[in-house]
Amino acid sequence: MDVLLVAAVLFVAFIVFSLFGRSNKTAELDAEIKNLRERIIVVTSNSLPDGGIKGALGNVTGISETAASTDRGFRKAEKEALADIMRQGIQMGANALVDLKMTTGSYEQQGSQWMVSKVVYYGTAVKV
């Protein structure tokens, strides 16, 4: 009986730790994206409404680290991919990303029957 109680307590502690760890990572991603938005403009259109594009630097792609199987995981994966593409654009010397698109790739996780998704953003890094 004591072993069962200890196992239940450990399981609950694991669940609570997992939830707090995920929300902390999501909050970190939110803060990083906010900081990145101060350095780079991101739009889904192929032009900017208030200024011309001086030059295209190349294509950029951001891919999530998380293989999401839940709604919460998908939102985290989307933020990871967005932060990744913004970092890449800045590293290339861009101050804007245009024609931003998002897609997902779904596949069965090896050894299970769970479908998981990776989030991919792609677009063009430009100077304005």
PyMOL commands that set and color helices and strands:
alter all, ss='L'
color gray80, all
select helices_A, chain A and resi 2-37+71-92
alter helices_A, ss='H'
color red, helices_A
select strands_A, chain A and resi 41-42+55-63+96-108+115-127
alter strands_A, ss='S'
color yellow, strands_A
deselect
rebuild
show_as cartoon
